[in-house]
Amino acid sequence: MRTTGSTAREEIWGEWDSHRSAVGALAGEITRMWVAGSFVSRKAEPSDVDVTYLLRAEAFDRLDAETLAYLDDLTLRGWCVERGMRVDSYLVRLPENRPVSQMVTSLFTHADAASFRDVGLYDEVWQRVKPIAANGDPGSLRRGYVEVLL
């Protein structure tokens, strides 16, 4: 990993690496991730990493209730904080892969409708423009996330 000399960033990277490994081990795979917040900003010392783990529908749907419950716990900020991890995470089921011509809401299963809702929600959360200066100076706005394909 190439670093910026930030001790916090290096430590958070290690915590996130452990967290990501645990999520991947339980889920069986992680298709892609959206990484956001101060970790992917110019902030010299980020406070945490915000990450949305995205799982293919087929992988998510294979998970049993016990595994899903544990993943729900694992992706709670409080769970991470209690274990010394500066990771704020979410887990989202991607919709089933379908041709664009079939992306009609009346054709969606309940699970796919929820997936499209959730993907859209987190995309909006991370794309929302937020002031980074305490005074809300419009010249200091940040937005967006980095998508990592795995």
Backbone bond lengths (Angstrom), bond angles and torsions (degrees), N, CA, C in turn:
res aa  C-N    CA-C-N  psi(-1)  N-CA   C-N-CA  omega(-1)  CA-C   N-CA-C  phi
1 M - - - 1.441 - - 1.528 108.76 -
2 R 1.291 117.16 131.88 1.457 122.20 174.73 1.528 107.42 -84.97
3 T 1.300 117.15 128.19 1.460 119.90 -176.64 1.514 111.54 -112.06
4 T 1.308 114.56 167.44 1.458 121.77 178.70 1.527 110.47 -102.48
5 G 1.308 117.22 9.00 1.450 120.91 -176.65 1.519 112.51 87.65
6 S 1.302 116.61 4.82 1.459 122.04 -179.37 1.522 109.96 -83.36
7 T 1.318 115.56 117.86 1.463 119.90 176.61 1.514 110.25 -63.67
8 A 1.345 116.55 -44.46 1.473 120.42 -179.64 1.521 110.65 -60.24
9 R 1.328 117.38 -43.74 1.465 120.64 -178.04 1.536 110.18 -61.72
10 E 1.314 117.53 -42.10 1.469 120.84 178.77 1.524 111.25 -64.64
11 E 1.334 116.61 -42.86 1.464 120.30 179.20 1.526 111.14 -64.82
12 I 1.337 115.95 -45.16 1.465 120.39 179.62 1.521 110.14 -62.56
13 W 1.334 117.49 -39.36 1.462 121.04 177.59 1.527 109.79 -56.48
14 G 1.330 117.71 -46.30 1.464 121.46 179.48 1.519 112.00 -62.91
15 E 1.341 116.37 -42.59 1.472 120.45 178.50 1.527 110.45 -63.69
16 W 1.327 115.25 -43.68 1.465 120.09 179.93 1.526 110.39 -66.07
17 D 1.327 118.19 -39.12 1.459 121.67 178.29 1.526 110.26 -58.98
18 S 1.332 117.14 -42.89 1.468 120.86 177.35 1.521 110.92 -64.66
19 H 1.331 115.90 -43.90 1.459 120.77 -179.60 1.531 110.65 -63.09
20 R 1.303 116.10 -47.13 1.465 122.09 -179.65 1.535 109.95 -59.90
21 S 1.312 117.21 -40.25 1.472 120.81 178.24 1.522 110.96 -63.71
22 A 1.324 117.16 -41.15 1.471 120.93 179.28 1.523 110.87 -65.92
23 V 1.330 117.26 -44.53 1.468 120.67 178.05 1.524 109.64 -62.09
24 G 1.323 117.34 -45.94 1.461 121.40 179.79 1.519 112.79 -61.89
25 A 1.329 116.29 -39.19 1.462 119.89 179.77 1.531 111.03 -65.15
26 L 1.311 116.94 -40.70 1.460 120.43 179.51 1.524 112.23 -74.34
27 A 1.318 116.27 -42.46 1.463 121.03 -175.79 1.522 112.51 -78.93
28 G 1.317 116.74 -21.18 1.456 120.30 -177.35 1.520 112.74 89.10
29 E 1.318 116.14 -24.59 1.467 121.40 177.79 1.522 108.01 -170.88
30 I 1.296 114.58 157.64 1.456 122.55 168.26 1.523 104.56 -127.55
31 T 1.313 117.63 123.07 1.458 121.09 -176.18 1.518 111.49 -75.63
32 R 1.312 115.21 -47.12 1.456 121.00 178.16 1.510 108.60 -160.18
33 M 1.329 115.05 169.25 1.459 121.06 -179.11 1.516 109.00 -136.23
34 W 1.320 115.32 149.09 1.453 121.63 169.26 1.515 105.79 -109.69
35 V 1.303 116.65 122.13 1.461 122.20 -178.82 1.519 107.50 -111.98
36 A 1.327 116.25 129.71 1.461 120.37 -173.99 1.524 110.74 -142.92
37 G 1.306 114.41 -176.55 1.457 121.30 174.96 1.511 113.16 84.37
38 S 1.313 114.30 -164.45 1.464 120.03 -174.52 1.521 112.92 -62.46
39 F 1.333 117.84 -23.13 1.464 120.56 -178.73 1.525 111.83 -63.52
40 V 1.316 117.33 -34.03 1.458 120.77 -179.25 1.533 111.60 -104.64
41 S 1.311 115.53 21.56 1.464 120.87 178.56 1.525 109.73 -107.25
42 R 1.315 115.53 -177.41 1.464 121.27 176.55 1.520 112.07 -81.03
43 K 1.306 117.18 -2.41 1.466 120.92 -178.32 1.530 109.34 -56.17
44 A 1.321 116.02 127.23 1.470 120.67 -175.14 1.525 112.28 -62.45
45 E 1.312 116.96 -41.80 1.466 121.26 -178.47 1.532 109.40 -126.58
46 P 1.328 118.00 89.12 1.470 120.11 -178.81 1.524 110.96 -64.06
47 S 1.331 114.96 155.52 1.463 119.58 -179.11 1.527 112.35 -92.13
48 D 1.329 116.61 -26.11 1.464 120.48 179.21 1.518 108.52 -167.49
49 V 1.318 115.83 -176.68 1.463 121.67 172.65 1.521 106.85 -120.52
50 D 1.309 116.21 132.26 1.459 122.44 174.84 1.518 107.11 -101.30
51 V 1.317 116.72 126.05 1.465 119.60 -176.11 1.526 110.39 -141.39
52 T 1.319 115.04 136.97 1.457 121.81 172.29 1.523 106.60 -112.20
53 Y 1.328 115.57 118.06 1.456 121.04 176.79 1.524 107.90 -88.10
54 L 1.321 117.24 129.95 1.463 122.49 -178.91 1.524 108.96 -113.81
55 L 1.337 115.77 124.56 1.463 121.17 -178.45 1.524 110.29 -113.39
56 R 1.335 115.64 140.06 1.463 119.36 174.75 1.526 109.04 -57.94
57 A 1.319 116.24 147.05 1.470 121.13 -179.43 1.526 111.08 -54.74
58 E 1.326 116.65 -43.65 1.471 120.56 -177.23 1.528 111.19 -62.44
59 A 1.309 116.79 -40.05 1.466 120.32 179.70 1.528 110.39 -70.15
60 F 1.317 116.74 -44.42 1.464 121.08 179.72 1.526 110.32 -62.11
61 D 1.320 117.00 -44.89 1.462 121.30 -176.14 1.529 113.50 -68.41
62 R 1.324 117.60 -17.94 1.477 121.16 176.68 1.529 112.22 -79.33
63 L 1.326 117.63 -15.96 1.455 120.71 -175.54 1.524 111.13 -73.75
64 D 1.338 116.06 137.35 1.460 119.40 178.49 1.535 109.98 -82.99
65 A 1.317 116.18 170.71 1.461 122.29 -175.30 1.532 111.98 -60.09
66 E 1.323 117.60 -39.22 1.460 121.17 -179.49 1.534 111.17 -65.51
67 T 1.316 116.91 -42.70 1.465 121.06 178.83 1.524 110.36 -66.00
68 L 1.335 116.98 -42.81 1.465 120.35 178.06 1.527 111.24 -61.64
69 A 1.327 116.99 -39.73 1.469 120.39 178.31 1.529 110.27 -64.10
70 Y 1.329 116.71 -42.17 1.459 118.94 179.11 1.529 110.89 -66.74
71 L 1.340 117.73 -39.27 1.462 120.74 176.50 1.523 111.26 -63.72
72 D 1.340 116.53 -36.48 1.472 119.84 175.51 1.527 110.32 -59.87
73 D 1.340 116.68 -44.59 1.468 120.20 177.41 1.527 111.17 -63.63
74 L 1.318 116.08 -46.15 1.460 122.41 -176.33 1.524 111.91 -61.22
75 T 1.320 116.87 -28.58 1.460 119.84 -178.73 1.528 112.47 -99.67
76 L 1.315 117.08 17.88 1.464 121.23 171.29 1.519 108.92 -91.27
77 R 1.307 116.24 134.74 1.464 120.08 179.86 1.530 111.15 -56.86
78 G 1.322 116.62 -41.43 1.464 120.41 -179.55 1.518 112.73 -60.20
79 W 1.329 117.27 -39.87 1.461 121.84 178.56 1.520 109.21 -59.99
80 C 1.338 115.22 -44.85 1.470 119.78 -178.69 1.529 110.93 -67.08
81 V 1.316 116.78 -44.80 1.476 121.01 -178.81 1.525 110.25 -60.80
82 E 1.338 117.09 -43.01 1.471 120.70 179.06 1.523 112.28 -59.75
83 R 1.328 116.60 -24.78 1.466 121.66 -178.57 1.522 112.32 -104.24
84 G 1.331 116.12 14.22 1.461 121.11 175.53 1.513 114.77 75.26
85 M 1.345 117.28 23.09 1.460 120.97 179.99 1.523 109.51 -106.28
86 R 1.306 115.62 130.05 1.467 120.97 175.73 1.528 108.70 -93.99
87 V 1.341 113.89 64.67 1.461 121.94 -177.55 1.526 107.93 -126.58
88 D 1.325 116.06 125.71 1.460 122.46 175.96 1.526 105.31 -114.05
89 S 1.332 116.99 105.40 1.464 119.08 -168.50 1.517 113.21 -126.62
90 Y 1.304 113.55 161.01 1.453 123.59 178.26 1.526 107.37 -139.28
91 L 1.310 116.35 153.11 1.455 121.82 177.62 1.520 107.72 -123.73
92 V 1.330 116.82 127.34 1.459 121.38 -176.69 1.523 109.71 -130.17
93 R 1.316 114.79 134.27 1.472 121.62 173.52 1.524 107.77 -82.10
94 L 1.322 116.56 125.92 1.463 120.14 174.44 1.528 109.17 -75.42
95 P 1.319 117.46 152.63 1.470 119.14 175.01 1.524 110.20 -67.83
96 E 1.317 115.39 161.09 1.459 119.31 176.07 1.517 109.10 -61.22
97 N 1.326 115.35 147.28 1.459 120.36 179.04 1.527 108.77 -73.09
98 R 1.326 115.86 122.82 1.454 120.42 -178.99 1.517 109.26 -145.30
99 P 1.319 117.49 155.33 1.466 120.03 177.02 1.531 110.31 -62.62
100 V 1.296 116.65 150.39 1.464 121.62 179.44 1.527 110.54 -56.05
101 S 1.318 117.16 -35.67 1.468 120.65 -179.06 1.525 112.64 -62.88
102 Q 1.352 117.13 -18.47 1.468 121.26 178.81 1.524 112.18 -102.54
103 M 1.303 117.04 10.21 1.467 119.98 178.05 1.523 109.41 -88.25
104 V 1.304 112.89 70.36 1.457 122.53 179.51 1.522 106.22 -121.99
105 T 1.312 116.87 127.36 1.466 119.80 -172.98 1.522 113.05 -55.10
106 S 1.307 118.24 -32.73 1.472 119.84 -179.46 1.534 112.04 -68.83
107 L 1.337 117.91 -16.39 1.466 121.42 179.47 1.530 112.70 -94.77
108 F 1.339 117.74 -7.40 1.463 120.77 -176.47 1.519 111.65 -74.51
109 T 1.321 115.25 140.68 1.461 119.97 167.19 1.528 107.08 -71.59
110 H 1.312 116.44 166.05 1.474 120.01 177.09 1.533 110.28 -57.94
111 A 1.330 116.31 -42.62 1.470 120.44 -179.29 1.519 111.56 -63.25
112 D 1.333 117.22 -41.99 1.470 119.72 179.20 1.522 111.79 -68.09
113 A 1.323 117.19 -38.80 1.468 119.67 177.61 1.529 109.69 -60.33
114 A 1.334 116.49 -42.74 1.469 120.37 177.98 1.530 110.54 -65.74
115 S 1.331 117.00 -37.77 1.466 120.60 179.21 1.526 111.22 -63.91
116 F 1.327 116.73 -46.89 1.466 119.52 178.65 1.531 110.63 -61.52
117 R 1.333 116.56 -38.87 1.465 120.48 177.28 1.529 110.70 -61.73
118 D 1.321 116.31 -47.91 1.463 120.56 -176.99 1.526 112.48 -67.18
119 V 1.327 116.72 -43.12 1.465 119.95 178.35 1.527 109.43 -61.11
120 G 1.322 116.58 -44.00 1.465 120.47 178.20 1.517 112.63 -63.88
121 L 1.335 116.59 -39.74 1.458 120.97 178.84 1.518 111.09 -60.00
122 Y 1.343 117.30 -52.06 1.459 119.74 -177.07 1.521 112.14 -70.06
123 D 1.321 118.07 -32.08 1.458 120.27 173.56 1.531 109.25 -60.91
124 E 1.315 116.91 -43.94 1.470 120.90 179.40 1.529 110.86 -66.15
125 V 1.319 117.05 -41.93 1.472 120.21 178.81 1.522 110.11 -57.59
126 W 1.328 117.31 -48.09 1.469 120.31 -176.14 1.527 112.58 -76.25
127 Q 1.322 117.82 -24.91 1.468 120.26 179.53 1.524 112.58 -85.96
128 R 1.309 117.11 -12.05 1.463 121.31 -177.86 1.518 109.50 -60.55
129 V 1.311 116.94 135.50 1.460 121.95 179.18 1.527 108.32 -77.52
130 K 1.327 115.86 129.31 1.464 121.70 -177.38 1.522 109.22 -130.60
131 P 1.331 117.27 137.66 1.471 118.39 175.32 1.529 109.75 -72.98
132 I 1.323 116.65 141.19 1.461 119.52 176.68 1.517 111.50 -105.28
133 A 1.329 117.03 -11.81 1.464 120.48 176.49 1.526 108.53 -92.94
134 A 1.311 117.18 144.44 1.457 122.12 -178.77 1.526 111.83 -58.06
135 N 1.326 117.28 -31.51 1.462 120.06 -177.98 1.521 112.69 -85.79
136 G 1.337 118.76 2.21 1.455 121.90 179.44 1.514 113.83 71.04
137 D 1.321 116.92 21.15 1.465 122.32 -179.39 1.525 109.83 -52.94
138 P 1.367 117.78 119.78 1.462 119.81 -178.28 1.526 113.58 -63.32
139 G 1.312 118.22 -14.64 1.459 120.75 176.68 1.513 112.04 -79.71
140 S 1.330 116.98 -3.87 1.463 120.08 -178.01 1.527 110.47 -122.24
141 L 1.309 116.78 48.78 1.459 120.70 -179.63 1.521 110.96 -93.71
142 R 1.319 115.24 150.47 1.456 120.35 175.31 1.514 108.35 -134.60
143 R 1.304 115.65 156.90 1.449 120.67 176.99 1.519 109.77 -164.91
144 G 1.302 114.69 162.59 1.441 119.57 171.20 1.511 115.45 101.98
145 Y 1.316 113.28 177.83 1.449 122.30 178.94 1.514 108.34 -148.58
146 V 1.309 114.87 167.14 1.458 121.63 175.92 1.522 106.22 -107.38
147 E 1.331 116.94 128.07 1.456 119.96 176.48 1.514 108.69 -95.02
148 V 1.321 115.99 128.55 1.451 122.72 179.69 1.522 108.04 -113.14
149 L 1.311 116.91 118.43 1.465 121.37 177.59 1.523 109.19 -91.22
150 L 1.299 116.73 133.97 1.468 120.96 -179.37 1.513 110.87 -113.97
